[in-house]
Amino acid sequence: MAWWKAWIEQEGVTVKSSSHFNPDPDAETLYKAMKGIGVRSQLLSHQAAVFTFPSSTLTTGHSRCIPAGTNEQAIIDVLTKRSNAQRQQIAKSFKAQFGKDLTETLKSELSGKFERLIVALMYLPYRYEAKELHDAMKGLGTKEGVIIEILASRTKNQLQEIMKAYEEDYGSSLEEDIQADTSGYLERILVCLLQGSRDDVSSFVDPGLALQDAQDLYAAGEKICGTDEMKFITILCTRSATHLLRVFEEYEKIANKSIEDSINSETHGSLEEAMLTVGKVRQDFDGHCLAQGAGTRDGTLIRNIVSRSEIDLNLIKCHFKKMYGKTLSSMIMEDTSGDYKNALLSLVGSDP
């Protein structure tokens, strides 16, 4: 790897390996933190059954016999400041020292969005994304947006690793499960994305090809009666993000409207949603996912911050600020709260 490429990749990382790392004291810190949470909850339950708490005690959530602590903060300080590889070592040490599975213990002691975020940190990277895809397809209905978001924003090598992890963990093919859960043009889009046919490595854009793609998109939609959906699908799913940026610029010059406006007018339903999502992901990378993540889409926010924190989250933060006129940290401050907010901010790091 060229030195400049390694430097750029390192600069994009918000969560790095801790220097002078030792998993044993980290595991002990987590055990004490969670032991404290368990003791407090048990004592509260026991005392609630026997005594009537003064109103002031109920407001604070602590009795005079139960020391206040920052146990959740201790968990944040350890797990958000260690790389994924180091977290796996901590989990091994935790089990060796205390005979318990760290992830399962976290699940039993934490709750809500904070639990979801912390547990997500404990998955091996590609297994976490495989789990998110599996969860999006199981049960009633399919969360197409989650599938599109993941498949449209990952490189060919990353998709191959995700497919491998999916098959190992769930005993079935990701492509076959997607085909079983979707149909029509939406199925074609997802299968096309899964092939990872686009060039993610080179940032080179051929102006001539970009112009030709823009003309093809215009001819497939605005210029003719009806829409050639497969032409849209092929270009959106097989071209790199940097190439599509140029294509969309050229398209707007030809059509006098944005690609999003054309998709809105030419398609509808799940196909429209899929094309818009693919177009947005490819146009402004993961920024739009993060912008929509807070509030009602915490799953999206967690998924992107966790999965990109050791890849390119710093670069995404810069792009986010440019696109939306505010920092990712400020959005998190506005739309989240408590330990969940603190953990997200720790993963995101300082503003660009």
C-alpha positions as CSV (number, residue, x, y, z in Angstrom):
1,M,0.0,0.0,0.0
2,A,1.3,3.4,-0.9
3,W,2.2,5.6,2.1
4,W,-0.2,8.3,1.0
5,K,-3.1,5.9,0.8
6,A,-2.3,4.5,4.3
7,W,-2.1,8.0,5.7
8,I,-5.5,9.0,4.2
9,E,-7.1,5.8,5.5
10,Q,-5.6,6.4,9.0
11,E,-6.8,10.0,8.9
12,G,-10.3,8.9,8.2
13,V,-10.5,6.7,11.3
14,T,-12.2,8.1,14.5
15,V,-11.6,5.0,16.7
16,K,-8.0,3.8,16.8
17,S,-6.3,1.1,18.7
18,S,-5.4,2.1,22.3
19,S,-1.7,2.3,22.9
20,H,-0.3,0.2,25.8
21,F,-3.4,-1.9,25.6
22,N,-4.0,-4.6,28.2
23,P,-7.4,-6.4,27.9
24,D,-7.4,-7.8,31.5
25,P,-7.8,-4.5,33.4
26,D,-10.4,-3.4,30.8
27,A,-12.4,-6.5,31.4
28,E,-12.2,-6.0,35.1
29,T,-13.4,-2.4,34.7
30,L,-16.4,-3.6,32.7
31,Y,-17.2,-6.3,35.2
32,K,-17.2,-3.9,38.1
33,A,-19.2,-1.4,36.2
34,M,-21.9,-3.9,35.3
35,K,-21.8,-5.5,38.7
36,G,-22.6,-2.1,40.1
37,I,-25.5,-1.7,37.8
38,G,-26.8,-5.1,38.8
39,V,-26.5,-4.5,42.5
40,R,-28.3,-1.2,42.3
41,S,-31.2,-2.6,40.3
42,Q,-31.6,-5.6,42.7
43,L,-31.5,-3.4,45.8
44,L,-33.9,-1.0,44.3
45,S,-36.3,-3.8,43.5
46,H,-36.0,-5.3,46.9
47,Q,-36.4,-2.1,48.8
48,A,-39.3,-1.0,46.7
49,A,-41.1,-4.1,47.8
50,V,-40.5,-3.4,51.5
51,F,-40.3,0.4,51.9
52,T,-42.1,3.4,50.6
53,F,-39.4,5.7,49.0
54,P,-39.4,9.4,49.8
55,S,-40.4,11.4,46.6
56,S,-36.9,12.8,46.4
57,T,-35.3,9.4,46.3
58,L,-37.7,8.3,43.5
59,T,-36.7,11.4,41.5
60,T,-33.0,10.7,41.6
61,G,-33.3,6.9,41.2
62,H,-30.9,6.2,44.1
63,S,-31.5,5.4,47.7
64,R,-29.2,6.6,50.5
65,C,-27.9,3.1,50.8
66,I,-27.0,2.9,47.2
67,P,-23.9,4.9,46.0
68,A,-24.3,6.9,42.9
69,G,-21.9,5.9,40.2
70,T,-20.9,6.5,36.6
71,N,-21.0,2.8,35.6
72,E,-22.4,3.5,32.1
73,Q,-19.6,6.1,31.6
74,A,-17.0,3.5,32.5
75,I,-18.5,1.2,29.8
76,I,-18.3,4.1,27.3
77,D,-14.8,5.0,28.2
78,V,-13.6,1.4,27.6
79,L,-15.5,0.2,24.6
80,T,-15.6,3.4,22.5
81,K,-11.9,4.0,23.0
82,R,-10.8,0.6,21.8
83,S,-10.6,-0.8,18.3
84,N,-12.8,-3.7,17.3
85,A,-9.9,-6.1,17.5
86,Q,-9.1,-4.9,21.0
87,R,-12.8,-5.3,22.0
88,Q,-12.6,-8.9,21.0
89,Q,-9.6,-9.4,23.2
90,I,-11.4,-7.8,26.1
91,A,-14.4,-10.2,25.6
92,K,-12.0,-13.2,25.7
93,S,-10.4,-11.8,28.9
94,F,-13.8,-11.1,30.4
95,K,-14.9,-14.7,29.9
96,A,-11.6,-16.1,31.2
97,Q,-11.7,-14.0,34.3
98,F,-15.4,-14.1,35.2
99,G,-16.9,-17.0,33.3
100,K,-19.5,-14.9,31.4
101,D,-20.0,-13.8,27.8
102,L,-19.4,-10.1,27.6
103,T,-22.0,-9.3,24.9
104,E,-24.7,-11.3,26.7
105,T,-23.8,-9.5,30.0
106,L,-24.1,-6.1,28.3
107,K,-27.5,-7.1,26.9
108,S,-28.8,-8.1,30.3
109,E,-27.5,-5.0,32.1
110,L,-28.2,-2.2,29.6
111,S,-31.3,-1.2,27.7
112,G,-32.7,0.9,24.9
113,K,-30.7,2.7,22.3
114,F,-27.6,2.7,24.5
115,E,-27.7,-1.1,24.7
116,R,-28.2,-1.3,20.9
117,L,-25.1,0.9,20.3
118,I,-22.8,-0.8,22.8
119,V,-23.8,-4.3,21.7
120,A,-23.2,-3.3,18.1
121,L,-19.6,-2.4,19.0
122,M,-19.0,-6.0,20.1
123,Y,-19.7,-7.6,16.8
124,L,-17.0,-8.3,14.4
125,P,-17.4,-5.7,11.6
126,Y,-18.8,-7.8,8.8
127,R,-20.8,-10.0,11.1
128,Y,-22.6,-6.9,12.4
129,E,-23.6,-5.8,8.9
130,A,-24.7,-9.4,8.2
131,K,-26.8,-9.3,11.3
132,E,-28.4,-6.0,10.3
133,L,-29.3,-7.5,6.8
134,H,-30.7,-10.7,8.4
135,D,-32.8,-8.7,10.9
136,A,-34.1,-6.5,8.0
137,M,-35.5,-9.6,6.3
138,K,-36.8,-11.7,9.1
139,G,-40.3,-11.5,10.5
140,L,-43.2,-9.7,8.9
141,G,-42.2,-7.4,6.1
142,T,-38.8,-6.5,4.8
143,K,-37.0,-3.3,5.6
144,E,-35.8,-2.5,2.1
145,G,-34.2,0.8,3.1
146,V,-31.7,-0.9,5.5
147,I,-30.7,-3.4,2.8
148,I,-30.3,-0.7,0.1
149,E,-28.3,1.5,2.5
150,I,-25.8,-1.2,3.3
151,L,-25.4,-2.6,-0.1
152,A,-25.2,0.7,-1.9
153,S,-22.5,2.1,0.5
154,R,-20.1,-0.8,0.7
155,T,-17.1,-1.6,-1.6
156,K,-16.8,-4.8,-3.6
157,N,-14.4,-6.4,-1.0
158,Q,-16.6,-5.3,1.9
159,L,-19.7,-6.9,0.2
160,Q,-17.8,-10.2,-0.3
161,E,-16.9,-10.3,3.4
162,I,-20.5,-9.5,4.4
163,M,-21.8,-12.3,2.2
164,K,-19.3,-14.7,3.7
165,A,-20.2,-13.7,7.2
166,Y,-23.9,-14.0,6.4
167,E,-23.6,-17.5,5.1
168,E,-21.4,-18.6,8.1
169,D,-23.8,-17.1,10.7
170,Y,-27.2,-17.9,9.1
171,G,-26.5,-20.9,6.9
172,S,-28.0,-19.4,3.8
173,S,-27.0,-17.3,0.8
174,L,-27.6,-13.5,1.2
175,E,-28.4,-13.2,-2.4
176,E,-30.9,-16.1,-2.3
177,D,-32.6,-14.6,0.9
178,I,-32.9,-11.2,-0.8
179,Q,-34.4,-12.8,-3.9
180,A,-36.9,-14.7,-1.7
181,D,-37.9,-11.6,0.2
182,T,-38.2,-9.1,-2.7
183,S,-39.5,-9.1,-6.2
184,G,-39.6,-7.1,-9.5
185,Y,-37.3,-4.2,-10.1
186,L,-36.5,-3.8,-6.4
187,E,-35.1,-7.3,-6.4
188,R,-33.0,-6.5,-9.5
189,I,-31.6,-3.4,-7.8
190,L,-30.6,-5.3,-4.7
191,V,-29.1,-8.2,-6.5
192,C,-27.2,-5.8,-8.8
193,L,-25.8,-3.9,-5.8
194,L,-24.8,-7.2,-4.2
195,Q,-22.5,-8.0,-7.1
196,G,-20.3,-5.1,-6.2
197,S,-19.7,-4.3,-9.9
198,R,-18.7,-0.7,-9.5
199,D,-15.2,0.7,-9.4
200,D,-14.6,1.8,-5.8
201,V,-10.9,2.0,-5.9
202,S,-10.1,4.6,-8.5
203,S,-11.3,8.1,-8.1
204,F,-10.7,8.8,-11.8
205,V,-13.8,10.0,-13.7
206,D,-14.0,9.7,-17.5
207,P,-15.9,13.0,-18.5
208,G,-16.9,11.4,-21.8
209,L,-18.5,8.4,-20.1
210,A,-20.2,10.5,-17.5
211,L,-21.7,12.6,-20.2
212,Q,-22.8,9.5,-22.1
213,D,-24.4,8.1,-18.9
214,A,-26.2,11.3,-18.3
215,Q,-27.6,11.3,-21.9
216,D,-28.6,7.6,-21.5
217,L,-30.5,8.4,-18.3
218,Y,-32.3,11.3,-19.9
219,A,-33.2,9.1,-22.9
220,A,-34.4,6.4,-20.6
221,G,-36.7,8.6,-18.7
222,E,-37.5,12.2,-19.6
223,K,-37.1,12.0,-23.3
224,I,-39.4,9.0,-24.0
225,C,-42.9,8.0,-23.0
226,G,-42.4,5.6,-20.2
227,T,-39.2,4.7,-18.4
228,D,-36.4,2.3,-19.2
229,E,-36.0,1.2,-15.6
230,M,-33.1,-1.2,-16.3
231,K,-31.0,1.6,-17.8
232,F,-31.4,3.6,-14.5
233,I,-30.7,0.5,-12.4
234,T,-27.6,-0.4,-14.4
235,I,-26.0,3.0,-14.2
236,L,-26.9,3.7,-10.6
237,C,-25.7,0.3,-9.4
238,T,-22.6,-0.2,-11.4
239,R,-20.9,3.2,-11.4
240,S,-18.7,4.6,-8.6
241,A,-19.9,7.4,-6.3
242,T,-17.3,9.9,-7.8
243,H,-18.4,9.0,-11.3
244,L,-22.1,9.4,-10.4
245,L,-21.5,12.8,-9.0
246,R,-20.3,13.9,-12.4
247,V,-23.2,12.1,-14.1
248,F,-25.7,13.9,-12.0
249,E,-24.2,17.2,-12.7
250,E,-24.3,16.5,-16.5
251,Y,-27.8,15.2,-16.2
252,E,-29.1,18.4,-14.5
253,K,-27.6,20.4,-17.4
254,I,-29.4,18.3,-20.0
255,A,-32.8,17.8,-18.2
256,N,-33.0,21.1,-16.3
257,K,-33.9,19.1,-13.3
258,S,-32.2,17.0,-10.7
259,I,-31.9,13.2,-11.0
260,E,-34.1,13.0,-7.8
261,D,-36.8,15.0,-9.4
262,S,-36.8,12.8,-12.5
263,I,-36.9,9.6,-10.4
264,N,-39.9,11.1,-8.5
265,S,-41.8,11.8,-11.7
266,E,-40.9,8.6,-13.6
267,T,-41.2,5.9,-10.9
268,H,-43.3,5.2,-7.8
269,G,-43.5,2.8,-4.8
270,S,-40.7,0.7,-3.7
271,L,-38.8,1.2,-7.0
272,E,-38.9,4.9,-6.5
273,E,-37.7,4.6,-2.9
274,A,-34.9,2.2,-4.0
275,M,-33.6,4.4,-6.8
276,L,-33.8,7.5,-4.6
277,T,-31.9,5.8,-1.8
278,V,-29.2,4.4,-4.1
279,G,-28.9,7.8,-5.8
280,K,-28.5,9.7,-2.5
281,V,-26.1,7.2,-1.0
282,R,-23.9,7.2,-4.1
283,Q,-24.2,11.0,-4.4
284,D,-23.2,12.1,-0.9
285,F,-21.7,8.9,0.4
286,D,-22.9,8.1,4.0
287,G,-23.8,11.7,4.8
288,H,-27.5,11.4,4.0
289,C,-27.7,8.3,6.1
290,L,-26.3,10.1,9.1
291,A,-28.5,13.1,8.5
292,Q,-31.6,10.9,8.6
293,G,-30.3,8.8,11.4
294,A,-31.1,10.7,14.5
295,G,-34.6,10.9,16.0
296,T,-36.8,8.3,14.3
297,R,-33.9,6.4,12.6
298,D,-31.5,5.6,15.3
299,G,-30.7,2.3,13.8
300,T,-29.3,4.0,10.7
301,L,-27.3,6.4,12.9
302,I,-25.9,3.5,15.0
303,R,-25.2,1.3,12.0
304,N,-23.2,4.0,10.1
305,I,-21.2,5.3,13.0
306,V,-20.2,1.9,14.3
307,S,-19.4,0.5,10.8
308,R,-17.5,3.6,9.6
309,S,-15.6,4.6,12.8
310,E,-12.6,2.5,11.9
311,I,-12.8,3.2,8.1
312,D,-13.6,6.7,7.1
313,L,-15.9,8.5,9.6
314,N,-13.6,11.5,9.7
315,L,-13.9,12.0,6.0
316,I,-17.7,11.5,6.2
317,K,-17.9,14.1,9.0
318,C,-16.2,16.7,6.7
319,H,-18.5,15.8,3.9
320,F,-21.5,16.0,6.2
321,K,-20.6,19.5,7.4
322,K,-20.2,20.6,3.8
323,M,-23.5,19.1,2.7
324,Y,-25.7,20.1,5.6
325,G,-24.1,23.2,7.1
326,K,-23.8,21.7,10.6
327,T,-21.4,19.2,12.3
328,L,-22.4,15.6,12.9
329,S,-21.6,16.2,16.6
330,S,-24.1,19.1,16.8
331,M,-26.8,17.0,15.2
332,I,-26.2,14.3,17.8
333,M,-26.3,16.8,20.6
334,E,-29.6,18.1,19.4
335,D,-31.4,14.8,18.7
336,T,-30.1,12.3,21.3
337,S,-29.6,12.3,25.0
338,G,-28.0,10.6,28.0
339,D,-25.5,7.7,27.8
340,Y,-26.6,7.0,24.2
341,K,-25.6,10.6,23.2
342,N,-22.3,10.4,25.2
343,A,-21.3,7.1,23.5
344,L,-22.1,8.4,20.0
345,L,-20.1,11.6,20.6
346,S,-17.1,9.5,21.9
347,L,-17.2,7.4,18.7
348,V,-17.5,10.4,16.4
349,G,-14.7,12.3,18.0
350,S,-13.8,16.0,17.6
351,D,-15.4,18.2,15.0
352,P,-13.5,18.9,11.7
